[in-house]
Amino acid sequence: MAEDMLEEVQGQAEKRMVKAVEALEHDLTAIRTGRASPALVERVHVEYYGSDTPLNQMAGITAPEPRMLIIQPWDKSSIPAIEKAIMKSELGLTPSNDGVVIRIVLPQLTEDRRRDLVKLVHRRVEEARVAVRNIRREAHDDVRDLRKENMATEDDVKQAESRLQKLTDRYIAEADRIGQRKEAEVMEV
């Protein structure tokens, strides 16, 4: 019974660690690289008929060229609202339209801007590492509570903590790998 409870604690911790790493990966898609990616603008929120709507729910977004995005709204009357939302976003992009589609030409990233983006990537990776360590700490607390309630032996607790540390190391390494990959994309000219 104690082993089942310890495995459950470990299973829950692992699920949460997976989600933390997935959240990091999702966050990093919105950080601009030298290449155009629909993920760059798909989460921009547009004021549309009185509600904030994510851009990817109101338009098709493609990257036909390495430094160009094309946004094709399903409702042509939303073009001004989409352009306004892109201008207000912190992406620093200037959209233009021909009445049918919105084009965004991504300017070449300067060396300074690349360094700033790398710092942002590092910050996001560190936030993910902290999240994984917090999950480990909470799981450790749960395991120790089981020990206090005499539902697990000292050996069970030590084994569980060892497995939690291995999980933590694995997911922190995964976060680092994702960060390094994104950093390489940002620095690619």
Secondary structure, 3 states (H helix, E strand, C coil): CHHHHHHHHHHHHHHHHHHHHHHHHHHHHCCCCCCCCHHHCCCCEEEECCEEEEHHHCEEEEEEECCEEEEEECCHHHHHHHHHHHHHCCCCCCEEECCCCEEEECCCCCHHHHHHHHHHHHHHHHHHHHHHHHHHHHHHHHHHHHHHCCCCCHHHHHHHHHHHHHHHHHHHHHHHHHHHHHHHHHHCC
